[in-house]
């Protein structure tokens, strides 16, 4: 589920970034600062999702190793 959300965010960043590049090329006087700010926010969201996903996987792996260690000691 997290990877699906991350893929959606990545897709929107690519499409939005491409649109900004095309707009800046064909309409040089157009202000793209708000759109660039929105893409920066999306990138921050993606980084947060990735960090949360990795932290969850690390925690689950750590708990699994602790359980295995207890079983081996018994």
C-alpha positions as CSV (number, residue, x, y, z in Angstrom):
1,X,0.0,0.0,0.0
2,X,2.8,2.4,0.9
3,X,4.6,1.6,-2.3
4,X,1.4,2.3,-4.3
5,X,1.0,5.7,-2.7
6,X,4.7,6.4,-3.3
7,X,4.3,5.5,-7.0
8,X,1.3,7.8,-7.3
9,X,3.2,10.7,-5.7
10,X,6.2,10.0,-8.0
11,X,4.0,10.0,-11.0
12,X,2.4,13.3,-10.1
13,X,5.9,14.8,-9.5
14,X,7.1,13.7,-12.9
15,X,3.9,14.9,-14.7
16,X,3.9,18.2,-12.7
17,X,7.6,18.8,-13.3
18,X,7.3,18.1,-17.0
19,X,4.4,20.5,-17.2
20,X,6.3,23.2,-15.5
21,X,9.3,22.7,-17.8
22,X,7.0,22.8,-20.9
23,X,5.2,25.9,-19.5
24,X,8.5,27.6,-18.8
25,X,9.7,26.9,-22.3
26,X,6.6,27.9,-24.2
27,X,5.5,30.7,-21.9
28,X,8.7,32.2,-20.4
29,X,6.8,35.1,-18.6
30,X,4.5,32.8,-16.7
31,X,5.1,32.6,-12.9
32,X,5.8,28.9,-12.0
33,X,6.9,29.5,-8.4
34,X,3.6,28.3,-6.9
35,X,3.7,25.1,-8.9
36,X,7.3,24.5,-8.0
37,X,6.4,24.9,-4.3
38,X,3.7,22.3,-4.7
39,X,6.1,19.9,-6.3
40,X,8.5,20.5,-3.4
41,X,5.7,19.7,-1.0
42,X,5.0,16.4,-2.8
43,X,8.7,15.5,-2.7
44,X,8.7,16.1,1.1
45,X,5.6,13.8,1.3
46,X,7.4,11.1,-0.7
47,X,10.5,11.3,1.6
48,X,8.3,11.0,4.6
49,X,6.5,8.0,3.2
50,X,9.9,6.4,2.4
51,X,11.2,7.1,5.9
52,X,8.1,5.7,7.6
53,X,8.2,2.6,5.4
54,X,11.8,1.9,6.1
55,X,11.4,2.5,9.9
56,X,8.4,0.1,10.0
57,X,10.4,-2.6,8.1
58,X,13.4,-2.1,10.4
59,X,11.2,-2.4,13.5
60,X,9.5,-5.5,12.2
61,X,12.8,-7.1,11.4
62,X,14.3,-6.2,14.8
63,X,11.3,-7.8,16.6
64,X,11.6,-10.9,14.4
65,X,15.3,-11.3,15.3
66,X,14.5,-10.9,19.0
67,X,11.8,-13.6,18.8
68,X,14.2,-15.9,17.0
69,X,16.9,-15.2,19.6
70,X,14.5,-16.2,22.4
71,X,13.5,-19.4,20.6
72,X,17.2,-20.3,20.1
73,X,18.0,-19.8,23.8
74,X,15.1,-22.0,25.0
